[in-house]
Amino acid sequence: MINNASQKIKDNLYDVNETIIIAIILTVITVFFFLGSPRTTLITAVSLPVSLIGAFMLMKLAGFSLNIISMLALTLLLLLL
């Protein structure tokens, strides 16, 4: 019996990407409500995607693959920011 897991992997990566986007939105909203400053909110909104891009670049330089575990780890790190 042959098992094709490619669709499940694609679905999982889509879910992780969706979770990262939701986490960024919720973080920006939380910063705005707690600090009440549009300037601080803008700094947060810009720094989150920049830090993710930097993390992806470092992962590529270090030779890590972009699998579900690494995507979930980046999602958890994003929630800590």
C-alpha positions as CSV (number, residue, x, y, z in Angstrom):
1,M,0.0,0.0,0.0
2,I,1.4,3.4,-1.0
3,N,0.8,6.3,1.2
4,N,1.1,9.9,-0.2
5,A,1.6,12.4,2.6
6,S,2.4,15.4,0.5
7,Q,-1.1,16.9,0.8
8,K,-1.0,16.5,4.6
9,I,2.4,18.2,4.7
10,K,1.1,21.1,2.5
11,D,-1.9,21.5,4.8
12,N,0.3,21.6,7.9
13,L,2.6,24.2,6.4
14,Y,-0.4,26.3,5.4
15,D,-1.7,26.0,9.0
16,V,1.6,27.1,10.5
17,N,1.8,30.1,8.1
18,E,-1.7,31.1,9.0
19,T,-0.8,30.8,12.7
20,I,2.3,33.0,12.3
21,I,0.2,35.7,10.6
22,I,-2.5,35.5,13.4
23,A,0.3,35.7,16.0
24,I,1.7,38.8,14.4
25,I,-1.7,40.5,14.3
26,L,-2.5,39.6,17.9
27,T,0.9,40.8,19.1
28,V,0.5,44.1,17.4
29,I,-3.0,44.5,18.9
30,T,-1.8,43.6,22.4
31,V,1.1,46.1,22.2
32,F,-1.3,48.8,21.1
33,F,-3.8,48.1,23.9
34,F,-1.2,47.9,26.7
35,L,1.1,50.7,25.6
36,G,-1.4,52.9,23.8
37,S,1.3,54.3,21.5
38,P,1.0,54.1,17.7
39,R,4.8,54.6,17.5
40,T,5.5,51.6,19.6
41,T,2.9,49.6,17.8
42,L,4.5,50.5,14.5
43,I,8.0,49.5,15.7
44,T,6.6,46.1,16.8
45,A,4.7,45.6,13.5
46,V,7.9,46.2,11.6
47,S,10.3,44.3,13.8
48,L,8.3,41.0,13.9
49,P,8.5,40.2,10.1
50,V,12.1,41.5,10.0
51,S,13.1,39.1,12.8
52,L,11.3,36.2,11.0
53,I,13.2,36.9,7.8
54,G,16.4,37.1,9.7
55,A,15.6,33.7,11.4
56,F,14.9,32.2,8.0
57,M,18.2,33.5,6.6
58,L,20.2,32.1,9.6
59,M,18.4,28.8,9.2
60,K,19.5,28.6,5.6
61,L,23.1,29.6,6.4
62,A,23.2,27.0,9.2
63,G,21.9,24.3,6.9
64,F,18.6,23.7,8.7
65,S,15.6,22.5,6.6
66,L,12.3,24.2,6.6
67,N,10.1,21.5,8.0
68,I,7.1,21.5,10.3
69,I,9.1,21.3,13.5
70,S,11.2,24.3,12.6
71,M,8.1,26.3,11.5
72,L,6.3,25.4,14.8
73,A,9.4,26.5,16.7
74,L,9.4,29.9,14.9
75,T,5.7,30.3,15.7
76,L,6.4,29.7,19.4
77,L,9.3,32.1,19.4
78,L,7.0,34.7,17.7
79,L,4.5,34.3,20.5
80,L,7.2,35.0,23.1
81,L,8.2,38.3,21.4
